[in-house]
């Protein structure tokens, strides 16, 4: 729609992804993800999106007989370099969603936890900030981005044992720095806190990652 005629102006911020992933004798997954972005002013912007998964075993069912789904929604409000976000999702009770060939592209996916287990309901809130913007001019740091996210999943069901699983919680703090003076360089810090009921103990994950792309040709 962004490259279409003026008659499509009301939906020019729309983008729709539809995919079907088929693995013979294993599984078939249908994925639908429409999203809409709209700039209210030069400083304010909105984003809304939904996701729907339908996944089931096929053919010889080499990893078992199952049929499940997940639905999710995401909303964002941006002001200058700040973005506030909220998400929710629900997964079918028969089985969790499988993603054996890559990362889980669901809306609620943190450093350690993908909230896509059988019967799991989840929500997430967070804020991201671009330190190179004009929101707080005295604290500008071009090339630096920060994200603070918190998610919680509940009503998880262990399908084989038909028992409930305690709530899962995770909080993540991400920082990414890409200085314009050093093309190809990236430094990331990732801090994660994880807790699952009935355990009261907090588990943590700390990662420091430095990347540098070297042109070969």
GIJO-V985016 format. One record per pair of residues at least 24 apart in sequence whose ideal C-beta (glycine too) atoms are under 10 Angstrom apart, sorted by the first residue. I is the first residue (numbers start at 1). J is the second residue. If there is no record, write none. Layout:
<<I/J> <I/J>>
This chain:
<<10/38> <11/36> <11/38> <12/36> <12/37> <12/38> <13/37> <13/38> <13/39> <13/45> <13/46> <13/47> <13/48> <14/38> <14/48> <15/49> <17/49> <17/51> <17/105> <18/52> <19/105> <20/54> <21/55> <21/99> <21/101> <22/58> <22/59> <23/57> <23/58> <23/59> <23/62> <23/63> <23/98> <23/100> <23/101> <24/58> <24/59> <24/60> <24/62> <25/57> <25/58> <25/59> <25/60> <25/61> <25/62> <25/63> <26/57> <26/58> <26/59> <26/60> <26/61> <26/62> <26/63> <26/64> <26/98> <26/100> <27/55> <27/56> <27/57> <27/58> <27/59> <27/61> <27/62> <27/63> <27/64> <27/66> <27/67> <27/98> <27/100> <28/54> <28/55> <28/56> <28/57> <28/58> <28/59> <29/53> <29/54> <29/55> <29/56> <29/68> <29/97> <29/98> <29/99> <30/54> <30/55> <30/56> <30/69> <31/55> <31/70> <31/97> <31/105> <31/106> <32/71> <33/72> <33/74> <33/105> <33/106> <33/107> <35/74> <35/76> <37/76> <37/78> <39/78> <40/77> <40/78> <40/79> <41/79> <42/80> <43/78> <43/79> <43/80> <43/81> <43/82> <43/133> <43/134> <43/135> <44/77> <44/78> <44/79> <44/80> <45/76> <45/77> <45/78> <45/79> <45/80> <45/83> <46/75> <46/76> <46/77> <46/78> <47/74> <47/75> <47/76> <47/77> <47/78> <47/83> <47/85> <48/73> <48/74> <48/75> <48/76> <49/73> <49/74> <49/75> <49/76> <49/87> <49/107> <50/74> <50/107> <51/87> <51/89> <51/105> <51/106> <51/107> <51/108> <53/89> <53/91> <53/92> <53/97> <53/99> <53/105> <53/106> <53/116> <54/92> <54/97> <55/92> <55/94> <55/95> <55/96> <55/97> <55/98> <55/99> <55/116> <56/94> <56/95> <57/95> <57/98> <63/98> <63/100> <64/95> <65/94> <65/95> <66/92> <66/94> <66/95> <66/96> <66/98> <66/118> <66/159> <67/92> <67/94> <67/95> <68/92> <68/93> <68/94> <68/95> <68/96> <68/97> <68/98> <68/116> <68/118> <68/119> <68/159> <69/93> <69/94> <69/95> <69/97> <70/96> <70/97> <70/106> <70/107> <70/108> <70/115> <70/116> <70/120> <70/122> <72/106> <72/107> <72/108> <72/115> <72/116> <72/122> <72/124> <73/107> <74/106> <74/107> <74/108> <74/124> <76/126> <76/128> <78/128> <78/130> <79/135> <80/129> <80/130> <80/133> <80/134> <80/135> <80/136> <81/128> <81/129> <81/130> <81/131> <81/132> <81/133> <81/134> <81/135> <81/136> <81/140> <81/145> <81/146> <82/127> <82/128> <82/129> <82/130> <82/133> <82/135> <82/136> <83/126> <83/127> <83/128> <83/129> <83/130> <83/147> <84/125> <84/126> <84/127> <84/128> <85/124> <85/125> <85/126> <85/127> <85/128> <85/147> <85/149> <86/123> <86/124> <86/125> <86/126> <87/115> <87/122> <87/123> <87/124> <87/125> <87/126> <87/149> <87/151> <88/115> <88/121> <88/122> <88/123> <88/124> <88/125> <88/151> <89/115> <89/116> <89/120> <89/121> <89/122> <89/123> <89/124> <89/151> <89/153> <90/115> <90/119> <90/120> <90/121> <90/122> <90/155> <91/115> <91/116> <91/117> <91/118> <91/119> <91/120> <91/121> <91/122> <91/153> <91/155> <91/156> <91/157> <92/118> <92/119> <92/120> <93/118> <93/119> <93/120> <93/155> <93/157> <93/159> <94/118> <94/119> <94/157> <94/159> <95/119> <95/157> <95/159> <96/120> <96/156> <96/157> <96/159> <107/151> <108/149> <108/151> <108/152> <108/153> <108/170> <109/149> <109/151> <110/149> <110/150> <110/151> <110/169> <110/170> <110/171> <110/172> <110/174> <110/192> <110/194> <111/149> <111/170> <111/171> <111/172> <111/173> <111/174> <111/190> <111/191> <111/192> <111/193> <111/194> <111/205> <111/207> <112/168> <112/170> <112/172> <112/192> <112/193> <112/194> <112/203> <112/204> <112/205> <113/151> <113/152> <113/153> <113/168> <113/169> <113/170> <113/172> <113/192> <113/194> <113/196> <114/151> <114/153> <115/151> <115/152> <115/153> <115/154> <115/156> <115/168> <115/170> <116/153> <117/153> <117/155> <117/156> <117/157> <117/158> <117/159> <117/165> <117/168> <118/155> <118/156> <118/157> <118/158> <118/159> <118/160> <118/165> <119/154> <119/155> <119/156> <119/157> <119/158> <119/159> <119/164> <119/165> <120/153> <120/154> <120/155> <120/156> <120/157> <120/165> <120/167> <120/168> <121/152> <121/153> <121/154> <121/155> <121/156> <122/151> <122/152> <122/153> <122/154> <122/155> <122/156> <122/167> <122/168> <123/150> <123/151> <123/152> <123/153> <123/154> <124/149> <124/150> <124/151> <124/152> <124/153> <124/170> <124/172> <125/149> <125/150> <125/151> <125/152> <126/150> <126/151> <126/171> <126/172> <126/174> <128/174> <131/175> <131/177> <132/178> <132/180> <141/177> <141/179> <142/177> <142/178> <142/179> <142/180> <142/181> <143/176> <143/177> <143/178> <143/179> <143/180> <143/181> <143/182> <143/185> <143/186> <143/187> <144/175> <144/176> <144/177> <144/178> <144/179> <144/187> <145/174> <145/175> <145/176> <145/177> <145/178> <145/188> <146/173> <146/174> <146/175> <146/176> <146/177> <146/189> <147/172> <147/173> <147/174> <147/175> <147/176> <147/190> <148/172> <148/173> <148/174> <148/175> <148/191> <149/173> <149/174> <149/192> <150/193> <152/195> <153/196> <154/197> <156/196> <164/197> <165/196> <165/197> <166/195> <166/196> <166/197> <166/198> <166/199> <167/195> <167/196> <167/197> <167/198> <168/194> <168/195> <168/196> <168/197> <169/193> <169/194> <169/195> <169/196> <169/197> <169/202> <170/194> <170/195> <170/196> <170/203> <170/205> <171/195> <171/202> <171/204> <172/205> <173/206> <174/207> <176/209> <177/210> <178/211> <182/212> <183/212> <183/213> <183/215> <184/211> <184/212> <184/213> <184/214> <184/215> <185/210> <185/211> <185/212> <185/213> <186/210> <186/211> <186/212> <186/213> <187/211> <187/212>>
